[in-house]
Amino acid sequence: MENKLKDKNAIITGTSRGIGRATLKLFAENGVNIWACCRTIYTEDEELFSNLAEEFGVWIKPVCFDLRDEDSINTSVKSIIKEKRPIDILVNNAAVSYGTALSMMPVAKIKELFNVNYFAQLQIIQLVSKVMMRQKKGVIINMGSVSGMEVYPGNLAYGSSKAALIYATKLLAKEYAPYGIRINAVAPGTVHTDMDSARTKEQMKEVIDRTALKRGADPEEVAKVIRFLASDDASYMTGSVVVVDGGRTDF
Ligand SMILES: NC(=O)c1ccc[n+]([C@@H]2O[C@H](COP(=O)([O-])OP(=O)(O)OC[C@H]3O[C@@H](n4cnc5c(N)ncnc54)[C@H](OP(=O)(O)O)[C@@H]3O)[C@@H](O)[C@H]2O)c1
């Protein structure tokens, strides 16, 4: 079967662990060169990246910045752009999840979360889409969540940040379509990563009870959907929110 992703270049955020790490591995296996965005790079990461690069004949370059730091995002993404290589794919994956009832949560904390989960994503899209517009092609995948679509008490900050990102995805699909840029969101349910392990046993049971498949996803199961959206197999998809939640019902 033809490998439609071979020799493409992708920016992936949050490659240190979880879904971002699984996507990095799957993309490398599929011959994609990667700018691996992470906050900090450790020796084990460098070893993994160079092993994957050697095994699959790709390059993987760490690019370190913190999504809370607007200047650092700007400098780092511009350093990628300065390489003057095509940027075929952007996977806006990194995010944080925390929150309680509004009565218990200072608005400053909500703003902090929005800076990472929403404004940083927009900033990266804005910078990268300029290159994609010049290329007249590109694919952007934003990591939404079913939390942005269902109403879960205590989840105001995270849920509304994901709802905002989903809205932006649908809107930007219209703005970018004339430039040949497709932009979609993936909305996972519960995925076995560090983020998901922050739930209490009771919270996890409640979520699994209303999930048809009666389990959470492995990060690789989400990465495969990202791979599909990044490929030309999804050439007629833009502004879509692909739900990957094992058949989860709302309350
Ligand atoms: N797991 C789930 O159940 C689930 C469900 C629905 C949607 N999602 C979404 O899927 C995406 C990936 O989540 P995950 O489950 O893989 O989470 P995770 O295991 O907690 O990984 C989060 C990633 O985001 C990075 N990150 C967090 N804050 C950052 C910052 N300020 N600057 C730069 N990088 C930062 C982390 O880097 P560090 O290692 O440096 O912290 C890490 O690489 C997120 O958008 C999340 O909202 C997850």
The ligand as an SDF file (V2000), in Angstrom:
LIG
                    3D

 48 52  0  0  0  0  0  0  0  0999 V2000
   -5.7920   11.7060   28.1350 N   0  0  0  0  0  0  0  0  0  0  0  0
   -7.0710   11.9620   27.9190 C   0  0  0  0  0  0  0  0  0  0  0  0
   -7.9540   11.3180   28.5250 O   0  0  0  0  0  0  0  0  0  0  0  0
   -7.4700   13.0090   26.9180 C   0  0  0  0  0  0  0  0  0  0  0  0
   -8.8180   13.0690   26.5650 C   0  0  0  0  0  0  0  0  0  0  0  0
   -9.2290   14.0210   25.6440 C   0  0  0  0  0  0  0  0  0  0  0  0
   -8.3070   14.9090   25.0940 C   0  0  0  0  0  0  0  0  0  0  0  0
   -7.0070   14.8380   25.4820 N   0  0  0  0  0  0  0  0  0  0  0  0
   -6.1000   15.8120   24.8820 C   0  0  0  0  0  0  0  0  0  0  0  0
   -5.0370   15.1460   24.2300 O   0  0  0  0  0  0  0  0  0  0  0  0
   -3.8650   15.9710   24.2490 C   0  0  0  0  0  0  0  0  0  0  0  0
   -2.7000   15.1840   24.8070 C   0  0  0  0  0  0  0  0  0  0  0  0
   -3.0220   14.8000   26.1360 O   0  0  0  0  0  0  0  0  0  0  0  0
   -2.3300   13.5880   26.8700 P   0  0  0  0  0  0  0  0  0  0  0  0
   -3.3990   12.7670   27.4350 O   0  0  0  0  0  0  0  0  0  0  0  0
   -1.2950   12.9840   26.0010 O   0  0  0  0  0  0  0  0  0  0  0  0
   -1.6860   14.3990   28.0920 O   0  0  0  0  0  0  0  0  0  0  0  0
   -0.3220   14.2550   28.8860 P   0  0  0  0  0  0  0  0  0  0  0  0
    0.1400   12.8410   28.8860 O   0  0  0  0  0  0  0  0  0  0  0  0
   -0.5760   14.9500   30.1650 O   0  0  0  0  0  0  0  0  0  0  0  0
    0.7040   15.0850   27.9950 O   0  0  0  0  0  0  0  0  0  0  0  0
    0.5300   16.4730   27.8680 C   0  0  0  0  0  0  0  0  0  0  0  0
    1.6130   17.0010   26.9610 C   0  0  0  0  0  0  0  0  0  0  0  0
    1.4430   18.4210   26.8790 O   0  0  0  0  0  0  0  0  0  0  0  0
    2.6940   19.0460   27.2220 C   0  0  0  0  0  0  0  0  0  0  0  0
    2.4940   20.3210   27.8910 N   0  0  0  0  0  0  0  0  0  0  0  0
    1.6810   20.5820   28.9380 C   0  0  0  0  0  0  0  0  0  0  0  0
    1.8230   21.8580   29.3160 N   0  0  0  0  0  0  0  0  0  0  0  0
    2.7500   22.4020   28.4950 C   0  0  0  0  0  0  0  0  0  0  0  0
    3.3430   23.6800   28.3800 C   0  0  0  0  0  0  0  0  0  0  0  0
    3.0110   24.6920   29.2200 N   0  0  0  0  0  0  0  0  0  0  0  0
    4.2640   23.8890   27.4130 N   0  0  0  0  0  0  0  0  0  0  0  0
    4.6090   22.9000   26.5740 C   0  0  0  0  0  0  0  0  0  0  0  0
    4.0960   21.6570   26.6320 N   0  0  0  0  0  0  0  0  0  0  0  0
    3.1820   21.4260   27.5800 C   0  0  0  0  0  0  0  0  0  0  0  0
    3.3390   18.0660   28.1910 C   0  0  0  0  0  0  0  0  0  0  0  0
    4.7190   18.3570   28.2800 O   0  0  0  0  0  0  0  0  0  0  0  0
    5.5380   18.1020   29.6750 P   0  0  0  0  0  0  0  0  0  0  0  0
    5.9160   16.6540   29.6640 O   0  0  0  0  0  0  0  0  0  0  0  0
    6.6730   19.0310   29.5880 O   0  0  0  0  0  0  0  0  0  0  0  0
    4.6000   18.4440   30.8020 O   0  0  0  0  0  0  0  0  0  0  0  0
    3.0120   16.7410   27.5070 C   0  0  0  0  0  0  0  0  0  0  0  0
    3.8870   16.4940   26.4510 O   0  0  0  0  0  0  0  0  0  0  0  0
   -4.2470   17.1970   25.0740 C   0  0  0  0  0  0  0  0  0  0  0  0
   -4.6550   18.2250   24.2120 O   0  0  0  0  0  0  0  0  0  0  0  0
   -5.4350   16.7220   25.8800 C   0  0  0  0  0  0  0  0  0  0  0  0
   -6.2570   17.7840   26.2790 O   0  0  0  0  0  0  0  0  0  0  0  0
   -6.5690   13.8990   26.3650 C   0  0  0  0  0  0  0  0  0  0  0  0
  1  2  1  0
  2  3  2  0
  2  4  1  0
  4  5  1  0
  4 48  2  0
  5  6  2  0
  6  7  1  0
  7  8  2  0
  8  9  1  0
  8 48  1  0
  9 10  1  0
  9 46  1  0
 10 11  1  0
 11 12  1  0
 11 44  1  0
 12 13  1  0
 13 14  1  0
 14 15  2  0
 14 16  1  0
 14 17  1  0
 17 18  1  0
 18 19  2  0
 18 20  1  0
 18 21  1  0
 21 22  1  0
 22 23  1  0
 23 24  1  0
 23 42  1  0
 24 25  1  0
 25 26  1  0
 25 36  1  0
 26 27  1  0
 26 35  1  0
 27 28  2  0
 28 29  1  0
 29 30  1  0
 29 35  2  0
 30 31  1  0
 30 32  2  0
 32 33  1  0
 33 34  2  0
 34 35  1  0
 36 37  1  0
 36 42  1  0
 37 38  1  0
 38 39  2  0
 38 40  1  0
 38 41  1  0
 42 43  1  0
 44 45  1  0
 44 46  1  0
 46 47  1  0
M  CHG  2   8   1  16  -1
M  END
$$$$
